[in-house]
Amino acid sequence: MTETTLRRMFDFDECIDVTFERLARLVDTVDVKYTRFSNMSENAIRDSDFFNGRQLIDCELLALLFNEKKTCNNM
């Protein structure tokens, strides 16, 4: 690696830090929105006339889709 290449790499250090911080904030935003969407979807399924909390298959599908660990038949 030449000295010029090394100096250019250090010149980009601040740019890389700024880009990384923006990416980290974006990932946090996506995580929050995904969690909200997932909760809305779960609630919509639970409130649906097609969902029966006393049916094992309904509970298993809900657990599979949303990693739901709560007991289902107590709804």
PDB file of N, CA, C, O and CB in Angstrom:
ATOM      1  N   MET A   1       0.847  -1.160   0.000  1.00  0.00           N
ATOM      2  CA  MET A   1       0.000   0.000   0.000  1.00  0.00           C
ATOM      3  C   MET A   1       0.900   1.233   0.000  1.00  0.00           C
ATOM      4  O   MET A   1       1.861   1.321   0.765  1.00  0.00           O
ATOM      5  CB  MET A   1      -0.967  -0.008   1.217  1.00  0.00           C
ATOM      6  N   THR A   2       0.577   2.157  -0.850  1.00  0.00           N
ATOM      7  CA  THR A   2       1.393   3.371  -0.945  1.00  0.00           C
ATOM      8  C   THR A   2       0.970   4.377   0.123  1.00  0.00           C
ATOM      9  O   THR A   2      -0.107   4.282   0.713  1.00  0.00           O
ATOM     10  CB  THR A   2       1.275   4.000  -2.354  1.00  0.00           C
ATOM     11  N   GLU A   3       1.844   5.327   0.342  1.00  0.00           N
ATOM     12  CA  GLU A   3       1.554   6.369   1.331  1.00  0.00           C
ATOM     13  C   GLU A   3       0.337   7.188   0.912  1.00  0.00           C
ATOM     14  O   GLU A   3      -0.481   7.558   1.754  1.00  0.00           O
ATOM     15  CB  GLU A   3       2.774   7.290   1.519  1.00  0.00           C
ATOM     16  N   THR A   4       0.212   7.471  -0.375  1.00  0.00           N
ATOM     17  CA  THR A   4      -0.924   8.242  -0.890  1.00  0.00           C
ATOM     18  C   THR A   4      -2.242   7.520  -0.611  1.00  0.00           C
ATOM     19  O   THR A   4      -3.220   8.134  -0.184  1.00  0.00           O
ATOM     20  CB  THR A   4      -0.765   8.490  -2.405  1.00  0.00           C
ATOM     21  N   THR A   5      -2.254   6.230  -0.854  1.00  0.00           N
ATOM     22  CA  THR A   5      -3.464   5.442  -0.609  1.00  0.00           C
ATOM     23  C   THR A   5      -3.830   5.470   0.871  1.00  0.00           C
ATOM     24  O   THR A   5      -5.000   5.615   1.226  1.00  0.00           O
ATOM     25  CB  THR A   5      -3.269   3.988  -1.081  1.00  0.00           C
ATOM     26  N   LEU A   6      -2.843   5.333   1.714  1.00  0.00           N
ATOM     27  CA  LEU A   6      -3.080   5.354   3.153  1.00  0.00           C
ATOM     28  C   LEU A   6      -3.627   6.709   3.602  1.00  0.00           C
ATOM     29  O   LEU A   6      -4.551   6.768   4.414  1.00  0.00           O
ATOM     30  CB  LEU A   6      -1.788   5.029   3.909  1.00  0.00           C
ATOM     31  N   ARG A   7      -3.065   7.783   3.084  1.00  0.00           N
ATOM     32  CA  ARG A   7      -3.544   9.130   3.439  1.00  0.00           C
ATOM     33  C   ARG A   7      -4.987   9.333   2.977  1.00  0.00           C
ATOM     34  O   ARG A   7      -5.784   9.936   3.696  1.00  0.00           O
ATOM     35  CB  ARG A   7      -2.631  10.211   2.814  1.00  0.00           C
ATOM     36  N   ARG A   8      -5.327   8.844   1.802  1.00  0.00           N
ATOM     37  CA  ARG A   8      -6.704   8.972   1.304  1.00  0.00           C
ATOM     38  C   ARG A   8      -7.676   8.173   2.165  1.00  0.00           C
ATOM     39  O   ARG A   8      -8.809   8.596   2.396  1.00  0.00           O
ATOM     40  CB  ARG A   8      -6.792   8.504  -0.159  1.00  0.00           C
ATOM     41  N   MET A   9      -7.231   7.034   2.629  1.00  0.00           N
ATOM     42  CA  MET A   9      -8.093   6.234   3.505  1.00  0.00           C
ATOM     43  C   MET A   9      -8.404   6.998   4.790  1.00  0.00           C
ATOM     44  O   MET A   9      -9.541   6.983   5.261  1.00  0.00           O
ATOM     45  CB  MET A   9      -7.425   4.880   3.835  1.00  0.00           C
ATOM     46  N   PHE A  10      -7.405   7.660   5.355  1.00  0.00           N
ATOM     47  CA  PHE A  10      -7.629   8.442   6.566  1.00  0.00           C
ATOM     48  C   PHE A  10      -8.499   9.661   6.291  1.00  0.00           C
ATOM     49  O   PHE A  10      -9.231  10.103   7.177  1.00  0.00           O
ATOM     50  CB  PHE A  10      -6.299   8.877   7.166  1.00  0.00           C
ATOM     51  N   ASP A  11      -8.436  10.212   5.089  1.00  0.00           N
ATOM     52  CA  ASP A  11      -9.292  11.342   4.728  1.00  0.00           C
ATOM     53  C   ASP A  11     -10.767  10.943   4.753  1.00  0.00           C
ATOM     54  O   ASP A  11     -11.630  11.773   5.037  1.00  0.00           O
ATOM     55  CB  ASP A  11      -8.914  11.877   3.340  1.00  0.00           C
ATOM     56  N   PHE A  12     -11.054   9.691   4.461  1.00  0.00           N
ATOM     57  CA  PHE A  12     -12.436   9.217   4.431  1.00  0.00           C
ATOM     58  C   PHE A  12     -12.945   8.779   5.807  1.00  0.00           C
ATOM     59  O   PHE A  12     -14.109   8.404   5.942  1.00  0.00           O
ATOM     60  CB  PHE A  12     -12.558   8.068   3.459  1.00  0.00           C
ATOM     61  N   ASP A  13     -12.102   8.823   6.806  1.00  0.00           N
ATOM     62  CA  ASP A  13     -12.470   8.333   8.135  1.00  0.00           C
ATOM     63  C   ASP A  13     -13.708   9.036   8.687  1.00  0.00           C
ATOM     64  O   ASP A  13     -14.620   8.372   9.180  1.00  0.00           O
ATOM     65  CB  ASP A  13     -11.307   8.514   9.095  1.00  0.00           C
ATOM     66  N   GLU A  14     -13.758  10.364   8.615  1.00  0.00           N
ATOM     67  CA  GLU A  14     -14.919  11.110   9.110  1.00  0.00           C
ATOM     68  C   GLU A  14     -16.168  10.775   8.310  1.00  0.00           C
ATOM     69  O   GLU A  14     -17.253  10.634   8.873  1.00  0.00           O
ATOM     70  CB  GLU A  14     -14.653  12.617   9.055  1.00  0.00           C
ATOM     71  N   CYS A  15     -16.016  10.650   7.012  1.00  0.00           N
ATOM     72  CA  CYS A  15     -17.148  10.308   6.153  1.00  0.00           C
ATOM     73  C   CYS A  15     -17.710   8.935   6.529  1.00  0.00           C
ATOM     74  O   CYS A  15     -18.924   8.737   6.570  1.00  0.00           O
ATOM     75  CB  CYS A  15     -16.726  10.328   4.668  1.00  0.00           C
ATOM     76  N   ILE A  16     -16.818   8.008   6.796  1.00  0.00           N
ATOM     77  CA  ILE A  16     -17.237   6.659   7.184  1.00  0.00           C
ATOM     78  C   ILE A  16     -17.968   6.708   8.520  1.00  0.00           C
ATOM     79  O   ILE A  16     -18.983   6.032   8.691  1.00  0.00           O
ATOM     80  CB  ILE A  16     -16.017   5.705   7.269  1.00  0.00           C
ATOM     81  N   ASP A  17     -17.472   7.496   9.466  1.00  0.00           N
ATOM     82  CA  ASP A  17     -18.131   7.617  10.770  1.00  0.00           C
ATOM     83  C   ASP A  17     -19.540   8.189  10.629  1.00  0.00           C
ATOM     84  O   ASP A  17     -20.482   7.681  11.239  1.00  0.00           O
ATOM     85  CB  ASP A  17     -17.300   8.501  11.707  1.00  0.00           C
ATOM     86  N   VAL A  18     -19.686   9.238   9.830  1.00  0.00           N
ATOM     87  CA  VAL A  18     -20.997   9.854   9.618  1.00  0.00           C
ATOM     88  C   VAL A  18     -21.952   8.867   8.957  1.00  0.00           C
ATOM     89  O   VAL A  18     -23.107   8.743   9.365  1.00  0.00           O
ATOM     90  CB  VAL A  18     -20.867  11.125   8.758  1.00  0.00           C
ATOM     91  N   THR A  19     -21.470   8.172   7.943  1.00  0.00           N
ATOM     92  CA  THR A  19     -22.298   7.191   7.243  1.00  0.00           C
ATOM     93  C   THR A  19     -22.709   6.063   8.183  1.00  0.00           C
ATOM     94  O   THR A  19     -23.855   5.614   8.147  1.00  0.00           O
ATOM     95  CB  THR A  19     -21.548   6.623   6.028  1.00  0.00           C
ATOM     96  N   PHE A  20     -21.794   5.608   9.013  1.00  0.00           N
ATOM     97  CA  PHE A  20     -22.104   4.549   9.969  1.00  0.00           C
ATOM     98  C   PHE A  20     -23.172   5.004  10.958  1.00  0.00           C
ATOM     99  O   PHE A  20     -24.102   4.253  11.252  1.00  0.00           O
ATOM    100  CB  PHE A  20     -20.840   4.117  10.719  1.00  0.00           C
ATOM    101  N   GLU A  21     -23.049   6.223  11.473  1.00  0.00           N
ATOM    102  CA  GLU A  21     -24.042   6.750  12.419  1.00  0.00           C
ATOM    103  C   GLU A  21     -25.414   6.852  11.767  1.00  0.00           C
ATOM    104  O   GLU A  21     -26.422   6.511  12.387  1.00  0.00           O
ATOM    105  CB  GLU A  21     -23.607   8.128  12.948  1.00  0.00           C
ATOM    106  N   ARG A  22     -25.462   7.315  10.532  1.00  0.00           N
ATOM    107  CA  ARG A  22     -26.744   7.390   9.811  1.00  0.00           C
ATOM    108  C   ARG A  22     -27.342   6.004   9.631  1.00  0.00           C
ATOM    109  O   ARG A  22     -28.545   5.812   9.811  1.00  0.00           O
ATOM    110  CB  ARG A  22     -26.559   8.066   8.438  1.00  0.00           C
ATOM    111  N   LEU A  23     -26.514   5.052   9.279  1.00  0.00           N
ATOM    112  CA  LEU A  23     -26.980   3.679   9.094  1.00  0.00           C
ATOM    113  C   LEU A  23     -27.498   3.103  10.412  1.00  0.00           C
ATOM    114  O   LEU A  23     -28.523   2.422  10.433  1.00  0.00           O
ATOM    115  CB  LEU A  23     -25.848   2.797   8.535  1.00  0.00           C
ATOM    116  N   ALA A  24     -26.800   3.372  11.495  1.00  0.00           N
ATOM    117  CA  ALA A  24     -27.238   2.874  12.804  1.00  0.00           C
ATOM    118  C   ALA A  24     -28.594   3.462  13.184  1.00  0.00           C
ATOM    119  O   ALA A  24     -29.453   2.746  13.699  1.00  0.00           O
ATOM    120  CB  ALA A  24     -26.195   3.211  13.885  1.00  0.00           C
ATOM    121  N   ARG A  25     -28.797   4.760  12.937  1.00  0.00           N
ATOM    122  CA  ARG A  25     -30.097   5.379  13.225  1.00  0.00           C
ATOM    123  C   ARG A  25     -31.183   4.790  12.341  1.00  0.00           C
ATOM    124  O   ARG A  25     -32.302   4.561  12.799  1.00  0.00           O
ATOM    125  CB  ARG A  25     -30.027   6.901  13.028  1.00  0.00           C
ATOM    126  N   LEU A  26     -30.861   4.545  11.082  1.00  0.00           N
ATOM    127  CA  LEU A  26     -31.828   3.968  10.156  1.00  0.00           C
ATOM    128  C   LEU A  26     -32.226   2.564  10.592  1.00  0.00           C
ATOM    129  O   LEU A  26     -33.402   2.205  10.543  1.00  0.00           O
ATOM    130  CB  LEU A  26     -31.258   3.938   8.736  1.00  0.00           C
ATOM    131  N   VAL A  27     -31.252   1.777  11.016  1.00  0.00           N
ATOM    132  CA  VAL A  27     -31.546   0.419  11.496  1.00  0.00           C
ATOM    133  C   VAL A  27     -32.447   0.484  12.727  1.00  0.00           C
ATOM    134  O   VAL A  27     -33.376  -0.314  12.851  1.00  0.00           O
ATOM    135  CB  VAL A  27     -30.233  -0.345  11.827  1.00  0.00           C
ATOM    136  N   ASP A  28     -32.187   1.416  13.632  1.00  0.00           N
ATOM    137  CA  ASP A  28     -33.041   1.574  14.810  1.00  0.00           C
ATOM    138  C   ASP A  28     -34.466   1.941  14.407  1.00  0.00           C
ATOM    139  O   ASP A  28     -35.425   1.413  14.970  1.00  0.00           O
ATOM    140  CB  ASP A  28     -32.466   2.644  15.749  1.00  0.00           C
ATOM    141  N   THR A  29     -34.608   2.837  13.444  1.00  0.00           N
ATOM    142  CA  THR A  29     -35.929   3.237  12.965  1.00  0.00           C
ATOM    143  C   THR A  29     -36.666   2.061  12.347  1.00  0.00           C
ATOM    144  O   THR A  29     -37.850   1.856  12.613  1.00  0.00           O
ATOM    145  CB  THR A  29     -35.809   4.371  11.951  1.00  0.00           C
ATOM    146  N   VAL A  30     -35.975   1.293  11.529  1.00  0.00           N
ATOM    147  CA  VAL A  30     -36.585   0.121  10.902  1.00  0.00           C
ATOM    148  C   VAL A  30     -37.007  -0.881  11.970  1.00  0.00           C
ATOM    149  O   VAL A  30     -38.079  -1.477  11.865  1.00  0.00           O
ATOM    150  CB  VAL A  30     -35.607  -0.537   9.900  1.00  0.00           C
ATOM    151  N   ASP A  31     -36.190  -1.073  12.984  1.00  0.00           N
ATOM    152  CA  ASP A  31     -36.514  -2.006  14.063  1.00  0.00           C
ATOM    153  C   ASP A  31     -37.788  -1.584  14.790  1.00  0.00           C
ATOM    154  O   ASP A  31     -38.655  -2.415  15.061  1.00  0.00           O
ATOM    155  CB  ASP A  31     -35.348  -2.101  15.055  1.00  0.00           C
ATOM    156  N   VAL A  32     -37.902  -0.301  15.104  1.00  0.00           N
ATOM    157  CA  VAL A  32     -39.090   0.210  15.794  1.00  0.00           C
ATOM    158  C   VAL A  32     -40.325   0.038  14.917  1.00  0.00           C
ATOM    159  O   VAL A  32     -41.368  -0.414  15.389  1.00  0.00           O
ATOM    160  CB  VAL A  32     -38.906   1.696  16.173  1.00  0.00           C
ATOM    161  N   LYS A  33     -40.206   0.397  13.646  1.00  0.00           N
ATOM    162  CA  LYS A  33     -41.357   0.286  12.744  1.00  0.00           C
ATOM    163  C   LYS A  33     -41.756  -1.168  12.525  1.00  0.00           C
ATOM    164  O   LYS A  33     -42.946  -1.476  12.455  1.00  0.00           O
ATOM    165  CB  LYS A  33     -41.044   0.947  11.402  1.00  0.00           C
ATOM    166  N   TYR A  34     -40.785  -2.060  12.417  1.00  0.00           N
ATOM    167  CA  TYR A  34     -41.092  -3.478  12.242  1.00  0.00           C
ATOM    168  C   TYR A  34     -41.827  -4.015  13.471  1.00  0.00           C
ATOM    169  O   TYR A  34     -42.793  -4.768  13.344  1.00  0.00           O
ATOM    170  CB  TYR A  34     -39.796  -4.289  11.990  1.00  0.00           C
ATOM    171  N   THR A  35     -41.366  -3.622  14.658  1.00  0.00           N
ATOM    172  CA  THR A  35     -42.022  -4.067  15.887  1.00  0.00           C
ATOM    173  C   THR A  35     -43.459  -3.574  15.938  1.00  0.00           C
ATOM    174  O   THR A  35     -44.364  -4.335  16.282  1.00  0.00           O
ATOM    175  CB  THR A  35     -41.252  -3.576  17.119  1.00  0.00           C
ATOM    176  N   ARG A  36     -43.679  -2.312  15.599  1.00  0.00           N
ATOM    177  CA  ARG A  36     -45.043  -1.769  15.579  1.00  0.00           C
ATOM    178  C   ARG A  36     -45.908  -2.503  14.566  1.00  0.00           C
ATOM    179  O   ARG A  36     -47.046  -2.862  14.868  1.00  0.00           O
ATOM    180  CB  ARG A  36     -45.021  -0.269  15.259  1.00  0.00           C
ATOM    181  N   PHE A  37     -45.382  -2.727  13.371  1.00  0.00           N
ATOM    182  CA  PHE A  37     -46.125  -3.429  12.327  1.00  0.00           C
ATOM    183  C   PHE A  37     -46.459  -4.847  12.773  1.00  0.00           C
ATOM    184  O   PHE A  37     -47.575  -5.326  12.576  1.00  0.00           O
ATOM    185  CB  PHE A  37     -45.322  -3.457  11.015  1.00  0.00           C
ATOM    186  N   SER A  38     -45.487  -5.505  13.370  1.00  0.00           N
ATOM    187  CA  SER A  38     -45.703  -6.871  13.840  1.00  0.00           C
ATOM    188  C   SER A  38     -46.797  -6.910  14.899  1.00  0.00           C
ATOM    189  O   SER A  38     -47.655  -7.792  14.874  1.00  0.00           O
ATOM    190  CB  SER A  38     -44.402  -7.459  14.399  1.00  0.00           C
ATOM    191  N   ASN A  39     -46.771  -5.961  15.829  1.00  0.00           N
ATOM    192  CA  ASN A  39     -47.803  -5.904  16.869  1.00  0.00           C
ATOM    193  C   ASN A  39     -49.175  -5.612  16.279  1.00  0.00           C
ATOM    194  O   ASN A  39     -50.171  -6.194  16.706  1.00  0.00           O
ATOM    195  CB  ASN A  39     -47.451  -4.844  17.910  1.00  0.00           C
ATOM    196  N   MET A  40     -49.234  -4.709  15.294  1.00  0.00           N
ATOM    197  CA  MET A  40     -50.512  -4.416  14.644  1.00  0.00           C
ATOM    198  C   MET A  40     -51.042  -5.644  13.935  1.00  0.00           C
ATOM    199  O   MET A  40     -52.235  -5.940  14.003  1.00  0.00           O
ATOM    200  CB  MET A  40     -50.364  -3.257  13.653  1.00  0.00           C
ATOM    201  N   SER A  41     -50.158  -6.365  13.251  1.00  0.00           N
ATOM    202  CA  SER A  41     -50.570  -7.568  12.535  1.00  0.00           C
ATOM    203  C   SER A  41     -51.087  -8.618  13.502  1.00  0.00           C
ATOM    204  O   SER A  41     -52.120  -9.242  13.262  1.00  0.00           O
ATOM    205  CB  SER A  41     -49.409  -8.132  11.715  1.00  0.00           C
ATOM    206  N   GLU A  42     -50.369  -8.806  14.589  1.00  0.00           N
ATOM    207  CA  GLU A  42     -50.777  -9.796  15.588  1.00  0.00           C
ATOM    208  C   GLU A  42     -52.144  -9.441  16.160  1.00  0.00           C
ATOM    209  O   GLU A  42     -53.009 -10.306  16.293  1.00  0.00           O
ATOM    210  CB  GLU A  42     -49.734  -9.891  16.719  1.00  0.00           C
ATOM    211  N   ASN A  43     -52.336  -8.169  16.497  1.00  0.00           N
ATOM    212  CA  ASN A  43     -53.618  -7.741  17.050  1.00  0.00           C
ATOM    213  C   ASN A  43     -54.738  -7.890  16.031  1.00  0.00           C
ATOM    214  O   ASN A  43     -55.850  -8.279  16.387  1.00  0.00           O
ATOM    215  CB  ASN A  43     -53.534  -6.295  17.524  1.00  0.00           C
ATOM    216  N   ALA A  44     -54.458  -7.588  14.771  1.00  0.00           N
ATOM    217  CA  ALA A  44     -55.473  -7.733  13.728  1.00  0.00           C
ATOM    218  C   ALA A  44     -55.880  -9.196  13.572  1.00  0.00           C
ATOM    219  O   ALA A  44     -57.059  -9.499  13.389  1.00  0.00           O
ATOM    220  CB  ALA A  44     -54.953  -7.181  12.389  1.00  0.00           C
ATOM    221  N   ILE A  45     -54.916 -10.092  13.643  1.00  0.00           N
ATOM    222  CA  ILE A  45     -55.226 -11.520  13.532  1.00  0.00           C
ATOM    223  C   ILE A  45     -56.045 -11.963  14.740  1.00  0.00           C
ATOM    224  O   ILE A  45     -57.044 -12.667  14.589  1.00  0.00           O
ATOM    225  CB  ILE A  45     -53.925 -12.363  13.418  1.00  0.00           C
ATOM    226  N   ARG A  46     -55.631 -11.557  15.928  1.00  0.00           N
ATOM    227  CA  ARG A  46     -56.361 -11.947  17.143  1.00  0.00           C
ATOM    228  C   ARG A  46     -57.796 -11.418  17.125  1.00  0.00           C
ATOM    229  O   ARG A  46     -58.712 -12.102  17.580  1.00  0.00           O
ATOM    230  CB  ARG A  46     -55.629 -11.432  18.394  1.00  0.00           C
ATOM    231  N   ASP A  47     -57.997 -10.210  16.606  1.00  0.00           N
ATOM    232  CA  ASP A  47     -59.327  -9.595  16.583  1.00  0.00           C
ATOM    233  C   ASP A  47     -60.192 -10.101  15.438  1.00  0.00           C
ATOM    234  O   ASP A  47     -61.389  -9.815  15.387  1.00  0.00           O
ATOM    235  CB  ASP A  47     -59.198  -8.095  16.486  1.00  0.00           C
ATOM    236  N   SER A  48     -59.603 -10.840  14.534  1.00  0.00           N
ATOM    237  CA  SER A  48     -60.328 -11.336  13.366  1.00  0.00           C
ATOM    238  C   SER A  48     -61.361 -12.386  13.763  1.00  0.00           C
ATOM    239  O   SER A  48     -61.164 -13.136  14.719  1.00  0.00           O
ATOM    240  CB  SER A  48     -59.352 -11.922  12.341  1.00  0.00           C
ATOM    241  N   ASP A  49     -62.459 -12.429  13.022  1.00  0.00           N
ATOM    242  CA  ASP A  49     -63.484 -13.455  13.233  1.00  0.00           C
ATOM    243  C   ASP A  49     -62.968 -14.841  12.873  1.00  0.00           C
ATOM    244  O   ASP A  49     -63.526 -15.844  13.318  1.00  0.00           O
ATOM    245  CB  ASP A  49     -64.732 -13.136  12.411  1.00  0.00           C
ATOM    246  N   PHE A  50     -61.914 -14.907  12.074  1.00  0.00           N
ATOM    247  CA  PHE A  50     -61.369 -16.192  11.640  1.00  0.00           C
ATOM    248  C   PHE A  50     -60.450 -16.824  12.685  1.00  0.00           C
ATOM    249  O   PHE A  50     -60.172 -18.021  12.627  1.00  0.00           O
ATOM    250  CB  PHE A  50     -60.614 -16.016  10.342  1.00  0.00           C
ATOM    251  N   PHE A  51     -59.984 -16.025  13.634  1.00  0.00           N
ATOM    252  CA  PHE A  51     -59.067 -16.535  14.651  1.00  0.00           C
ATOM    253  C   PHE A  51     -59.852 -17.073  15.835  1.00  0.00           C
ATOM    254  O   PHE A  51     -60.736 -16.398  16.361  1.00  0.00           O
ATOM    255  CB  PHE A  51     -58.087 -15.437  15.109  1.00  0.00           C
ATOM    256  N   ASN A  52     -59.527 -18.290  16.251  1.00  0.00           N
ATOM    257  CA  ASN A  52     -60.168 -18.903  17.410  1.00  0.00           C
ATOM    258  C   ASN A  52     -59.072 -19.272  18.408  1.00  0.00           C
ATOM    259  O   ASN A  52     -58.291 -20.192  18.166  1.00  0.00           O
ATOM    260  CB  ASN A  52     -61.018 -20.165  16.999  1.00  0.00           C
ATOM    261  N   GLY A  53     -59.019 -18.564  19.509  1.00  0.00           N
ATOM    262  CA  GLY A  53     -57.990 -18.784  20.518  1.00  0.00           C
ATOM    263  C   GLY A  53     -58.079 -20.126  21.214  1.00  0.00           C
ATOM    264  O   GLY A  53     -57.160 -20.510  21.937  1.00  0.00           O
ATOM    265  N   ARG A  54     -59.163 -20.839  21.011  1.00  0.00           N
ATOM    266  CA  ARG A  54     -59.328 -22.160  21.622  1.00  0.00           C
ATOM    267  C   ARG A  54     -58.933 -23.287  20.671  1.00  0.00           C
ATOM    268  O   ARG A  54     -58.984 -24.460  21.042  1.00  0.00           O
ATOM    269  CB  ARG A  54     -60.768 -22.349  22.070  1.00  0.00           C
ATOM    270  N   GLN A  55     -58.544 -22.937  19.455  1.00  0.00           N
ATOM    271  CA  GLN A  55     -58.107 -23.937  18.479  1.00  0.00           C
ATOM    272  C   GLN A  55     -56.582 -24.005  18.479  1.00  0.00           C
ATOM    273  O   GLN A  55     -55.907 -22.986  18.331  1.00  0.00           O
ATOM    274  CB  GLN A  55     -58.644 -23.601  17.054  1.00  0.00           C
ATOM    275  N   LEU A  56     -56.055 -25.190  18.644  1.00  0.00           N
ATOM    276  CA  LEU A  56     -54.607 -25.378  18.723  1.00  0.00           C
ATOM    277  C   LEU A  56     -53.899 -24.883  17.463  1.00  0.00           C
ATOM    278  O   LEU A  56     -52.854 -24.239  17.555  1.00  0.00           O
ATOM    279  CB  LEU A  56     -54.283 -26.849  18.955  1.00  0.00           C
ATOM    280  N   ILE A  57     -54.452 -25.174  16.300  1.00  0.00           N
ATOM    281  CA  ILE A  57     -53.786 -24.774  15.049  1.00  0.00           C
ATOM    282  C   ILE A  57     -53.690 -23.256  14.939  1.00  0.00           C
ATOM    283  O   ILE A  57     -52.681 -22.731  14.469  1.00  0.00           O
ATOM    284  CB  ILE A  57     -54.542 -25.341  13.830  1.00  0.00           C
ATOM    285  N   ASP A  58     -54.734 -22.548  15.369  1.00  0.00           N
ATOM    286  CA  ASP A  58     -54.685 -21.084  15.330  1.00  0.00           C
ATOM    287  C   ASP A  58     -53.578 -20.559  16.245  1.00  0.00           C
ATOM    288  O   ASP A  58     -52.823 -19.658  15.880  1.00  0.00           O
ATOM    289  CB  ASP A  58     -56.048 -20.484  15.742  1.00  0.00           C
ATOM    290  N   CYS A  59     -53.501 -21.141  17.433  1.00  0.00           N
ATOM    291  CA  CYS A  59     -52.473 -20.714  18.391  1.00  0.00           C
ATOM    292  C   CYS A  59     -51.070 -21.040  17.893  1.00  0.00           C
ATOM    293  O   CYS A  59     -50.145 -20.242  18.044  1.00  0.00           O
ATOM    294  CB  CYS A  59     -52.706 -21.377  19.749  1.00  0.00           C
ATOM    295  N   GLU A  60     -50.924 -22.209  17.304  1.00  0.00           N
ATOM    296  CA  GLU A  60     -49.613 -22.604  16.782  1.00  0.00           C
ATOM    297  C   GLU A  60     -49.184 -21.700  15.626  1.00  0.00           C
ATOM    298  O   GLU A  60     -48.018 -21.317  15.538  1.00  0.00           O
ATOM    299  CB  GLU A  60     -49.641 -24.070  16.320  1.00  0.00           C
ATOM    300  N   LEU A  61     -50.113 -21.361  14.751  1.00  0.00           N
ATOM    301  CA  LEU A  61     -49.778 -20.460  13.636  1.00  0.00           C
ATOM    302  C   LEU A  61     -49.399 -19.075  14.153  1.00  0.00           C
ATOM    303  O   LEU A  61     -48.456 -18.459  13.656  1.00  0.00           O
ATOM    304  CB  LEU A  61     -50.964 -20.351  12.651  1.00  0.00           C
ATOM    305  N   LEU A  62     -50.125 -18.594  15.136  1.00  0.00           N
ATOM    306  CA  LEU A  62     -49.799 -17.296  15.727  1.00  0.00           C
ATOM    307  C   LEU A  62     -48.409 -17.335  16.357  1.00  0.00           C
ATOM    308  O   LEU A  62     -47.625 -16.399  16.198  1.00  0.00           O
ATOM    309  CB  LEU A  62     -50.857 -16.896  16.781  1.00  0.00           C
ATOM    310  N   ALA A  63     -48.109 -18.410  17.066  1.00  0.00           N
ATOM    311  CA  ALA A  63     -46.789 -18.559  17.685  1.00  0.00           C
ATOM    312  C   ALA A  63     -45.697 -18.637  16.627  1.00  0.00           C
ATOM    313  O   ALA A  63     -44.620 -18.066  16.801  1.00  0.00           O
ATOM    314  CB  ALA A  63     -46.750 -19.810  18.573  1.00  0.00           C
ATOM    315  N   LEU A  64     -45.966 -19.331  15.550  1.00  0.00           N
ATOM    316  CA  LEU A  64     -44.982 -19.461  14.475  1.00  0.00           C
ATOM    317  C   LEU A  64     -44.709 -18.118  13.814  1.00  0.00           C
ATOM    318  O   LEU A  64     -43.554 -17.777  13.555  1.00  0.00           O
ATOM    319  CB  LEU A  64     -45.463 -20.469  13.432  1.00  0.00           C
ATOM    320  N   LEU A  65     -45.745 -17.365  13.544  1.00  0.00           N
ATOM    321  CA  LEU A  65     -45.582 -16.088  12.844  1.00  0.00           C
ATOM    322  C   LEU A  65     -44.972 -14.999  13.714  1.00  0.00           C
ATOM    323  O   LEU A  65     -44.175 -14.196  13.228  1.00  0.00           O
ATOM    324  CB  LEU A  65     -46.910 -15.621  12.327  1.00  0.00           C
ATOM    325  N   PHE A  66     -45.330 -14.959  14.978  1.00  0.00           N
ATOM    326  CA  PHE A  66     -44.941 -13.828  15.821  1.00  0.00           C
ATOM    327  C   PHE A  66     -44.121 -14.228  17.035  1.00  0.00           C
ATOM    328  O   PHE A  66     -43.925 -13.415  17.939  1.00  0.00           O
ATOM    329  CB  PHE A  66     -46.161 -13.097  16.274  1.00  0.00           C
ATOM    330  N   ASN A  67     -43.638 -15.465  17.074  1.00  0.00           N
ATOM    331  CA  ASN A  67     -42.884 -15.953  18.230  1.00  0.00           C
ATOM    332  C   ASN A  67     -43.654 -15.713  19.520  1.00  0.00           C
ATOM    333  O   ASN A  67     -43.078 -15.392  20.559  1.00  0.00           O
ATOM    334  CB  ASN A  67     -41.510 -15.275  18.302  1.00  0.00           C
ATOM    335  N   GLU A  68     -44.951 -15.872  19.428  1.00  0.00           N
ATOM    336  CA  GLU A  68     -45.848 -15.656  20.557  1.00  0.00           C
ATOM    337  C   GLU A  68     -45.724 -16.821  21.530  1.00  0.00           C
ATOM    338  O   GLU A  68     -45.922 -17.974  21.148  1.00  0.00           O
ATOM    339  CB  GLU A  68     -47.313 -15.493  20.079  1.00  0.00           C
ATOM    340  N   LYS A  69     -45.401 -16.528  22.775  1.00  0.00           N
ATOM    341  CA  LYS A  69     -45.210 -17.578  23.773  1.00  0.00           C
ATOM    342  C   LYS A  69     -46.370 -17.653  24.767  1.00  0.00           C
ATOM    343  O   LYS A  69     -46.439 -18.592  25.560  1.00  0.00           O
ATOM    344  CB  LYS A  69     -43.911 -17.348  24.520  1.00  0.00           C
ATOM    345  N   LYS A  70     -47.276 -16.680  24.736  1.00  0.00           N
ATOM    346  CA  LYS A  70     -48.382 -16.644  25.693  1.00  0.00           C
ATOM    347  C   LYS A  70     -49.323 -17.821  25.461  1.00  0.00           C
ATOM    348  O   LYS A  70     -49.398 -18.380  24.366  1.00  0.00           O
ATOM    349  CB  LYS A  70     -49.153 -15.312  25.585  1.00  0.00           C
ATOM    350  N   THR A  71     -50.031 -18.175  26.515  1.00  0.00           N
ATOM    351  CA  THR A  71     -51.038 -19.212  26.331  1.00  0.00           C
ATOM    352  C   THR A  71     -52.184 -18.615  25.545  1.00  0.00           C
ATOM    353  O   THR A  71     -52.626 -17.497  25.810  1.00  0.00           O
ATOM    354  CB  THR A  71     -51.530 -19.785  27.693  1.00  0.00           C
ATOM    355  N   CYS A  72     -52.639 -19.343  24.615  1.00  0.00           N
ATOM    356  CA  CYS A  72     -53.599 -18.829  23.655  1.00  0.00           C
ATOM    357  C   CYS A  72     -55.033 -19.063  24.105  1.00  0.00           C
ATOM    358  O   CYS A  72     -55.886 -18.207  23.871  1.00  0.00           O
ATOM    359  CB  CYS A  72     -53.372 -19.465  22.306  1.00  0.00           C
ATOM    360  N   ASN A  73     -55.322 -20.170  24.732  1.00  0.00           N
ATOM    361  CA  ASN A  73     -56.704 -20.523  25.021  1.00  0.00           C
ATOM    362  C   ASN A  73     -57.296 -19.766  26.206  1.00  0.00           C
ATOM    363  O   ASN A  73     -58.441 -20.019  26.579  1.00  0.00           O
ATOM    364  CB  ASN A  73     -56.797 -21.988  25.275  1.00  0.00           C
ATOM    365  N   ASN A  74     -56.558 -18.862  26.795  1.00  0.00           N
ATOM    366  CA  ASN A  74     -57.077 -18.054  27.900  1.00  0.00           C
ATOM    367  C   ASN A  74     -57.618 -16.717  27.420  1.00  0.00           C
ATOM    368  O   ASN A  74     -57.839 -15.812  28.225  1.00  0.00           O
ATOM    369  CB  ASN A  74     -55.993 -17.825  28.937  1.00  0.00           C
ATOM    370  N   MET A  75     -57.827 -16.589  26.153  1.00  0.00           N
ATOM    371  CA  MET A  75     -58.249 -15.306  25.593  1.00  0.00           C
ATOM    372  C   MET A  75     -59.728 -15.106  25.783  1.00  0.00           C
ATOM    373  O   MET A  75     -60.269 -14.079  25.374  1.00  0.00           O
ATOM    374  CB  MET A  75     -57.897 -15.216  24.117  1.00  0.00           C
TER     375      MET A  75
END
